[in-house]
């Protein structure tokens, strides 16, 4: 039995290639688990934006979850195939990655284009979402959470500017005569300013508040997510190409060892 196994041993190059292949796929497994975790976190954490942005974040998060799961499973299959010298697993491994690489190249191209060009449909949806959120700020918790999160993180106030709170929700402004707390800022910080808002022919000073609108911040957030997804996709494609070439090399040396054994 030991003689048979020895007869089927890979060459030195084959063994080295297999070790490298296993190490890369072990790293790929960790990368897949990490991607899966990021997808789950993104799905949960970005729900606060959903009232305004719709389900855009859901699609990106779901894609990360699918990709992360796929990478983990395929990488594990590659490790098993290389260690146990299962040719059919390596063939499946190569075939799956080739298909995935093609799909990812298309997705990456789409993400790069979409990150620089926001469609009119998306613009209108974001604007409608913002107007609705401001109007329902005091009656809908989801609207309040979305607005406060974006205004605080985006260092902005309102859709176009802070006056939207007077125009779109005059009842709220009439009760407070000031903007939401999420529009407040530390004096001297970026975008922090002092200005006045006119309401019922009277002017109300707003000290240390953000005045600039949040529409650009909302679009920037969306474009940032698309851009990051595209960059991550490029990295994945590069790693996957290397993995495919290594898998082909390992498969070659396994087949060569098998043929050498059969010819003895």
Buried (B, 14 or more C-beta within 10 A) or exposed (E): EEEEEEEBEBEEEBEEBBEBBBEBBBEBBEBBBBBBEBBBEBBEEBBBBBBBBBEBBBEBBBBBBEBBBBBBEBBBBBBBBBEEBBEEBBBBBBEBBEEBBEEBEEBBEBBBEBBEEBEEEBEEBBBEBBBBBBBBBBEBEBBBBBBBBBBBBBBBBBBBBBBBBBBBBEEBBEEEEBBBEBBBBEEEEEBBBEBEBEBEEEEBEBEBBBBBBBBEBBBBBBBEBBBEBBBBBBEBBEBBEBBBEBBBBBBBBBEBBBEEBEEE
